[in-house]
Amino acid sequence: MDQECSCEACELKELFFKNVSSDQLSSLCGSRIEKKYSKGEYIIEEGRFIEEFIYLKSGLVKLFVTNTDGKEQILSFAKPFDFVSLLSLFSKPHYSYSVMVIEDSTTCNIPIEHIKSLILLNGTFAKSIIEKMNRVSDAVIRESLEIRRRNLRGRIAYVLLHFSDNIYKSREFELPVNRKEIAEYISMTTENVIRALTEFRKDGIIKIYGKFIEILAYDKLVQISEHG
């Protein structure tokens, strides 16, 4: 059954395997499907009816809302082993945000009605879902507050460290978003982002090769992130 579900190495194991019966697990596995997405495709569109519980198996995505003037505001980035459909799951019938692929991605999808049925039948599983939803929303709020308390240079340093430490686990990586998207994420102008990155390069803190970033002075970047 584990091989059919192919969930041994992801958080679905913790969420489902430890909290549901073998019959319930078998039903979940039978309804589970994988979907593949290319860069630029939507996994979730704001306003769409919520039909599935979605888990990111591989790739990288951005969560964002569209303002009344049509501009995007990036809320967060999600990496493998993140649940990307939890923020609106039970608060309303339609998604209040969008999820777009920024690196080719694969999701695991389970019909939302199966999840709701399990919640009604299994208190332990319901508790696990609530805890996971709270962790996701807490992380989005924490990211927003961490960015807002920094000045421009601190915000750019925070973003670079976020991709280095939390996404790629490397001092050298390809930025998966462009300068405009970084500006949307940190609520600054594209021009300010370009200027700050240029300053970091001139100061020998980073190297820039197109979209590739190499952090040369990690401790200095941490200092800028914290103090500007």
N, C-alpha and C positions, 0 to 999 in steps of 0.2 A: 504494500500500500504506500509506503514512503517513496518508493521509486516512481510510482504512478503520479504522486502528488509533487514530487521533486521540490519539496520545501525544506529539506533537511538543513540547509545552510543559511536560511533567512529567518526573519522575525516572525513569519507565519508559523514557524515551528513553536515559538514561545507563545504566540497569541492563540493558536488553535490547538496544537497537539497537547498542550498541558491543561487545557480548559474545556475540552469537549470529549464526548464519548466516542468510541470507535465507530459506531453507526453514524453519528453526526459528522465525524471526520470523513467517512466514506462518501456521504452525501455532498459535502463541500468539495471534495476532490473530483467528484463526478461532474460538478457544475463549473469548475474552475477552467478558465481559458487564458492563454497567453496571447498578447497582442504586441506587434512590433511597430515602432514609429520611427520616421526619419526626422532629421533636424528641421525645425520649422513647422512641424505638424502639431495640431492641438490634441492633447489627451483629454482635456476637459475644457469646455467653453462656458464662460459666464452666462448664466441664464438657462443653460441646458438642464433638462430634467434629470435628477439623480437616479440612475438605474443600477450602478455597480459599485462595489467596494474595490478600490484600486490600489495596488501595491507596486512600487517601482523595483523591478528585479535588476535592471542594469541601465546605465546611461545617466543623464543629467537633465533636469527640467527646471523651469522657472515658474513660480506662482505669482500671478499679478491680477490687479483689477484695472478696469478702464474707467477713467474719470468722465464726467459729463462733457468735457471738452474734447474727448477722444484720446487723451494721452494715457499712456500706461504708467502704473505705479507698481514696481516689482515688490512683492511682499517677502519673498524668500526663494532660496534654491533648494531643490530636493535631490538627494543622491541615492544610490542603491540602498535598499533595505528601509526606505522611507515610505509611509503611507501618504499618498497625495490626494486622497479624497475625503479626509476626515474633517476638514474645517467646516463644511456645510452639511455633514452627513445626516444629522437628525434635527437641525434647527429650522430647515425649510425644505420644500420639495425640489428647489432648483439651486444649482451652484451659484455662489455669490462671487466667484473668482474664476480665473482661467489657469490652465496648466499647459505650457508649450514646451516642446522638446528642444533643447539646445545642444545635445549630443544624442546620436541614435540610441533609442531606448527600447526596453522590453518591459511590459507590465503584466502583472497577474491580476485577473479580474474575476470577481465572484458576484453573482446577482445580489443586489441589495436586500431583496426579500428573504434570501437565505440567512443573511446576517441578522435581520430584524427578528426572524423567527427564533434564531438561536438566543438572542438577547432575552426574549420573552420566556424561553424555556430554561435558560442556564444563567443563574445569577453570577457565578464565578466568571463566566465569559463576558457578561455584561460589564462587570467591574473592570476587567482587563481592557475592554474597548474604551470605557470612560477614562481610564488612566492614560491610555495611549492618546486619546483626543486631547486631553489636558496638556500632555507633554508637547504635542505638536503646536497647540495654540500658545502655550507658554514660550516656546522657542521663537515663534514669529514675533511675539510682543517683545521678548528680550532683544532680538536682533534689531528691531525698530528703535528701541530705547538706546541701545549701544551706539547705533549710528547717529541718532539725533544729538547725543551729548558731546559729539566730537566736532572739531572744526573741519574745514575742507581737507587739509593734509591728513588729519587723523582719520577721516572717513575713507580716503583712498587707501591709506595704509591698512585700515581694518579690512577692507575688501580683499586686498592682496593676501593678507595673512589668513583670511577665511578660506580662500581657495587653496592656499598652500597647506594649511594645517588640517582643515576639516574635509576638503573635497579630494585633493590629489595626493596629500601626504608627501609632498615634494617641494623643494625650493625652486624647481624649474618646471614650468607647466605652460600649456596653451590656454590663454583666456577664452572661455567658452562664450563670452558675451562681448559686444562691441562697446566703444566709449559711450555711445548714447544710452545703452542699457545700464551701464554702470551709473550714469548720471540719474537715470530713473530710479535705480535702487537706493541711492544715497541722497536723493532730492537736491541735486546740484545741476548746473548746466553742463552740457557736453564740453564747452570751451574750458570750464574750470577743471574738468577731469583731465583733458589733454594737457593743460598747463601743469597740473600737479604731477602727472606721470613724467612729463619732460623734466621737471625739477628733480624728481627722484633719480632719473637717469643721469642728469648732469652732476648730481651730488655723489654718484657712484653707489647708490643704494640698490638699484636694480639695473639690469640690462633688458633692453627691449629689442626683439627681432620680429617685427610685424605684430602677430598676436601672441608670440611666445614671450614669457616673462621669466627672468632668472633673478632671484633675490640674492644679492651679493652681501648685503649688510643686514642680516636678519634682526639682530639686537637693536640696531638703529631704527628699523622699521617698527619694531614693537614699541620703542620709545615714542616715535612719532604718533603711533596709533593711540597711545595713552595720553600724551601731553601736547600733541600738535607740533 
